[in-house]
Amino acid sequence: MAQATPPWQWWQAMDRRTFSKGALAFAALLSLNGCSREEEISAEALAVQQQHGWNVGAESSRLFFLGATGHDATGSEQWRRYTDPTRLLAAWRPRTETWQPFMLPTLVQALQASSLRQQVRPVFTSAMAEAFARGETLRRDLLSQVTRGRETFFIADLPGPEAVAFGAGLAGWADLILGFDNWPHPYGVVRSHETLGALLYYAAYVEQQQANLPPEAPGLMLLDNQRLSPYTDDGRQFDNRYLASIPRAPALQQRGIKHVLYIVPDRSQKEESDDINDEFVEYREAGLQVAMLPLSDLRRVVQTVTREGPDGTPRPAREVHYYYGGDLQSHLAFLLLYSFLAPRPTASYYPGYGEPITLGRTSPPPFRPPRYQPRPRPTVFSGTRVGGRPGVGRRKPSGFGRVTVRTSGGRVTGLGRGRLGTTARRGRVPFGRSGSFGRGWSFGG
C-alpha cells in the first residue's frame, strides 16, 4: 500500500510514542525519591538521557568519530541540513505504510539536542565502502532479477555503520527500516554516534534513490550487531546497550511474507543474535523459511578487462567486482541457491563487460549457503517457554542497559560511583551501575 501519511505527521506520531516513554518512566521514578538527602537509583540509560541530556554526566567530553569526513555520499555538504532530525528521518523513513510501524526513530531523535548537532559528523570507512558495494552488487546483479522479492523480509544484522551502508546500496529496491534503539554517549558501550554519522553520510543519496521506490518493495530492517557488546561494570563506560525489536511472525504473515533472509557479516556467525532467538524460532514454527546470507560471501575480486581508451584504442584496465562465492559461476548460482527469491529455470547476469551469461538450473552449484535453521537455545534474554515454544516477552539481564544516578530532592545530581570511586562531578569515568547477569526482569516485545 502506498504511503498516505505526510512525513511530518508520521514523525510526530512516532516521536510522541517512543521519545517520551522512557523519560516519563524515569521522571516517575524520581518522584518517588523526593527527599532531600542524596541517594542512588538504577534506571534505564535511555530514560536518563531523554530526561537529562544525551551526554548526561559527560557534558564537557566530546565524541570521537572513526572515519569522520566533511562531505557526504553525493560529494557535497548536503549532510549539514540532515542534522535536523525531522529531515534526517524523512530521508530514511519507510516509504510504504506496510513497514512504517516497525521503524525505530530513537537514534535520530537524539539530534534534537543542539549540543549533539554541533558535534556530529558524517562517517565513511573502508568497511562501509565494502558493505555498500556488496549491497549495490546484490541489487544490481541479483535482486533486480527476483520474481518473489515481496514475499521475503530482509534483516541485516551488521556493525551499525556497515548496516547503514549496506542499506544504502539496496536503496531504490528495498524499503529501509531503521532498528537503532539507543542514544549516543561520549563513553557509550555502543558507538552509536558513528551509526548516526553513517546515516548523515548517505542521507541525501538514499532520499534520491528512494523517491521512486516501487509500492510493493520488500522490507529491509537494519540492525547494529554491536548492541550487545561485551561490557564489564568497571565504571569506565556508559551502558547504552539495547535489545533489537523486530517484527513478530504474525505481523510478517499478515503482510504476505513467507521467507526471512538474515544477513550477517561472515561465516563465523552460525546463528542469529541472542536477543532475537525467540523471534527466529517463532518464524520457523510459524512456517516461515529462514535462510542466512553471510555478506562476506560476496567476495572482492580484482579483474583485468579491456576498455576503450580516450583515443579509441583498447587498453587493459583493472576493475574491482564483488562475486557471490568469488567467481562468476558461483555468482550466477545465487538465485538457484536462494531459490525462494526467484524460482525460475534459469538465472541471467549481465556483467559490466562481454555478453550476457545464463546458468541453467541443472548446473551443480559450485558454492553453497551455510546450513542454518533457528533452534531454541538458552540465552540471558530468553523469554518463558511453554512446551518448547517461545513465550511472551523477553528477559533482560539485571543491569543491562542501565546506569546508576545520584538524586537529591527528586532531581539528578550526578551519575553513580564506579569501582574506581570517581564521581561524575569530577568529570572522570563516572559510569557505574548495580546488578548482575544472574537476575533478570521482564521485557515486553
Residue pairs with C-beta under 8 A, 6 or more apart in sequence:
1 96
1 97
1 98
1 215
2 96
2 97
2 215
3 94
3 95
3 96
3 97
3 100
4 97
5 13
5 97
5 100
7 89
7 90
7 93
8 86
8 90
10 93
10 100
11 86
11 89
11 90
11 93
11 105
14 89
14 103
14 105
15 105
15 109
18 104
18 105
18 106
18 109
19 50
19 106
19 109
20 50
22 44
22 46
22 47
22 50
23 47
23 50
23 51
25 44
25 47
26 43
26 44
26 47
26 48
26 50
26 51
27 51
29 41
29 43
30 41
30 51
30 407
30 410
30 411
30 412
31 410
33 39
33 41
33 407
33 410
34 409
34 410
35 409
36 408
36 409
37 408
38 406
38 407
38 408
38 413
39 406
39 407
39 408
40 404
40 405
40 406
40 407
40 416
40 434
41 404
41 405
41 407
42 399
42 402
42 403
42 404
42 416
42 433
42 434
42 435
43 402
43 403
43 404
43 405
44 401
44 402
45 182
45 185
45 238
45 239
45 240
45 241
45 401
45 402
45 403
46 106
46 181
46 182
46 183
46 240
46 242
46 401
48 56
48 403
48 405
48 412
49 56
49 110
49 183
49 185
49 240
50 183
51 412
52 412
53 59
53 113
53 115
54 110
54 113
54 115
54 116
54 183
54 184
54 185
55 61
55 115
55 116
55 185
55 186
56 185
56 412
56 415
57 238
57 414
57 415
57 424
57 430
57 431
58 185
58 186
58 187
58 238
58 424
58 427
58 430
59 115
60 427
61 186
61 187
61 427
62 119
62 186
63 119
63 120
63 184
63 186
63 193
65 121
65 123
65 193
65 194
65 197
66 123
66 125
66 191
66 194
67 123
67 124
67 125
67 128
67 161
67 194
67 197
68 121
68 122
68 123
68 197
69 121
69 122
69 123
69 124
69 201
70 77
70 121
70 122
71 77
71 79
71 122
72 78
72 79
72 122
72 200
72 201
72 202
72 203
72 204
72 205
73 124
73 168
73 201
73 202
73 204
73 205
74 204
74 205
74 208
76 204
78 203
78 204
79 122
79 200
79 201
79 203
79 204
81 87
82 88
82 91
82 199
82 200
82 203
82 204
83 111
83 117
83 120
83 200
84 111
85 105
85 108
85 109
85 110
85 111
85 112
87 203
88 108
88 111
88 199
88 200
88 203
89 105
89 108
90 207
91 203
91 204
91 206
91 207
91 210
92 108
92 176
92 178
92 199
92 203
92 206
93 100
93 103
94 100
94 102
94 103
94 175
94 176
94 177
94 219
95 175
95 210
95 213
95 217
96 175
96 213
96 215
96 216
96 217
98 175
98 219
98 255
99 175
99 177
99 219
102 177
102 179
102 219
102 221
102 245
102 246
102 247
102 251
103 177
103 178
103 179
104 178
104 179
104 180
104 181
104 245
105 178
106 180
106 181
106 182
106 183
107 178
107 180
107 181
107 182
107 183
107 184
107 192
107 195
107 196
107 199
108 178
108 196
108 199
109 183
110 116
110 183
110 184
110 196
111 117
111 120
111 196
116 184
119 193
120 193
120 196
120 197
120 200
121 197
121 200
122 197
122 198
122 200
122 201
123 161
123 194
123 197
123 198
123 200
123 201
124 198
124 201
125 161
127 159
127 161
127 162
127 165
128 161
128 162
128 164
128 165
128 198
128 201
129 165
130 162
130 300
131 158
131 162
131 163
131 165
131 166
131 169
131 295
132 165
132 166
132 168
132 169
133 169
133 320
133 322
134 166
134 169
134 295
134 298
134 322
135 165
135 166
135 167
135 168
135 169
135 170
136 169
136 170
137 169
137 298
137 321
137 322
138 169
138 170
138 298
139 169
139 170
139 172
139 173
139 174
141 331
141 349
142 324
142 331
142 334
142 335
142 349
143 149
143 170
143 173
143 174
143 341
144 173
145 335
145 342
145 347
145 348
145 349
146 335
146 341
146 342
147 341
147 342
147 343
147 344
148 340
148 341
148 342
148 343
149 173
149 217
149 218
149 341
150 216
150 217
150 218
150 256
151 256
151 257
151 258
151 259
151 340
152 218
152 257
152 258
152 259
152 260
152 261
152 340
152 341
153 218
153 219
153 221
153 247
153 252
153 255
153 257
153 259
153 260
153 261
154 174
154 218
154 219
154 220
154 221
154 260
154 261
154 263
155 220
155 221
155 223
155 246
155 260
155 261
155 262
155 263
156 163
156 166
156 167
156 220
156 221
156 222
156 223
156 263
156 295
157 163
157 223
157 225
157 244
157 262
157 263
157 264
157 272
157 273
157 276
158 166
158 222
158 223
158 224
158 225
158 263
158 264
158 265
158 295
159 224
159 225
159 226
159 265
160 180
160 190
160 191
160 192
160 194
160 195
160 198
160 224
160 225
160 226
161 194
161 195
161 197
161 198
162 265
163 195
163 222
163 223
163 224
163 225
164 195
164 198
164 199
164 201
164 202
164 222
165 198
165 202
166 222
166 263
166 295
167 174
167 176
167 202
167 206
167 220
167 222
168 202
168 205
168 206
168 209
170 176
170 220
171 202
171 205
171 206
171 209
171 210
172 209
172 210
172 212
172 213
173 213
173 217
173 218
174 217
174 218
174 219
174 220
175 210
175 213
175 217
175 218
175 219
175 220
176 206
176 210
176 220
176 222
177 219
177 220
177 221
177 222
178 199
178 222
179 221
179 222
179 223
179 224
179 244
179 245
179 246
180 192
180 195
180 222
180 223
180 224
181 227
181 242
181 243
181 244
181 245
182 188
182 190
182 192
182 227
182 240
182 241
182 242
182 401
183 192
183 240
184 191
184 192
184 193
184 196
184 240
185 238
185 240
186 238
187 236
187 237
187 238
187 429
187 431
188 237
188 238
188 240
189 229
189 231
189 237
189 238
189 239
189 240
189 241
190 224
190 226
190 227
190 229
190 240
190 241
190 242
191 226
192 224
192 240
195 224
219 255
221 246
221 247
223 244
223 246
223 273
225 264
225 265
225 273
227 241
227 242
227 243
227 244
227 275
228 241
228 273
228 274
228 275
229 241
231 237
231 239
231 241
233 239
233 399
233 418
233 419
233 432
233 433
234 418
234 419
234 420
235 417
235 418
235 419
235 420
235 422
235 429
235 430
235 431
235 432
236 418
236 420
236 429
236 431
237 431
238 403
238 431
239 399
239 400
239 401
239 402
239 403
239 431
239 433
240 401
241 400
241 401
242 401
243 275
243 381
243 394
243 396
243 401
243 443
243 445
244 273
244 275
244 276
245 445
246 276
246 279
247 279
248 279
248 282
249 279
249 282
249 283
249 285
249 286
249 288
250 286
252 260
252 283
252 288
253 286
253 288
257 288
258 288
258 289
258 340
259 288
259 289
259 290
259 291
259 340
259 341
260 280
260 283
260 288
260 289
260 290
260 291
261 291
261 292
261 293
261 338
261 341
262 272
262 280
262 290
262 291
262 292
262 293
262 372
263 292
263 293
263 294
263 295
264 292
264 293
264 294
264 295
265 294
265 295
265 296
266 294
266 295
266 296
267 294
267 296
267 297
267 370
269 292
269 294
270 370
270 372
271 277
271 372
271 374
271 375
271 377
272 280
272 374
274 379
274 380
274 381
275 379
275 381
275 394
277 374
277 376
277 377
277 379
277 381
277 382
278 376
278 381
278 382
278 383
278 390
278 391
278 394
279 390
280 290
280 374
281 374
281 375
281 376
281 389
281 390
282 389
282 390
283 290
283 374
284 290
284 373
284 374
285 389
285 390
289 340
290 372
290 373
290 374
291 338
291 340
291 369
291 372
292 369
292 370
292 372
293 338
293 369
294 370
297 324
297 325
297 367
297 369
298 322
298 323
298 324
299 322
299 323
299 324
299 325
299 326
300 320
300 321
300 322
301 320
301 321
301 322
301 323
301 326
301 327
302 318
302 319
302 320
303 318
303 319
303 320
303 321
304 316
304 317
304 318
304 319
305 316
305 317
305 318
305 319
305 352
305 353
306 314
306 315
306 316
306 317
306 353
307 314
307 315
307 316
307 317
307 353
308 314
308 315
309 315
319 352
321 351
321 352
323 330
323 331
324 330
324 331
324 333
324 334
324 367
325 331
325 333
325 334
325 366
325 367
326 367
327 366
328 349
328 351
328 357
329 359
329 366
330 365
330 366
330 367
331 349
332 347
332 349
332 357
332 358
332 359
333 347
333 359
333 363
333 365
333 366
333 367
334 347
335 341
335 342
335 347
336 347
336 359
336 361
336 363
336 365
337 365
337 367
337 368
337 369
338 369
345 360
345 361
346 358
346 359
346 360
346 361
347 358
347 359
348 356
348 357
348 358
349 356
349 357
350 356
351 357
376 382
376 385
376 388
376 390
380 395
380 397
380 400
380 437
380 440
381 394
381 395
381 396
381 397
381 443
382 394
382 395
383 390
383 391
383 392
383 393
383 394
383 395
384 391
384 392
384 393
385 391
392 444
393 442
393 443
393 444
393 445
394 442
394 443
394 445
395 440
395 441
395 442
395 443
396 440
396 441
396 443
397 435
397 436
397 437
397 439
397 440
398 435
398 436
398 437
398 438
398 439
398 440
398 441
399 433
399 434
399 435
399 436
399 437
400 437
402 433
402 435
403 415
403 416
403 431
403 432
403 433
404 415
404 416
404 417
404 432
404 433
404 434
405 412
405 414
405 415
405 416
406 412
406 413
406 414
406 415
406 416
406 424
407 413
414 423
414 424
414 425
414 430
415 423
415 424
415 430
415 431
415 432
416 430
416 431
416 432
416 433
416 434
417 423
417 430
417 432
418 429
418 430
418 431
418 432
419 432
420 428
420 429
422 428
422 429
422 430
423 430
424 430
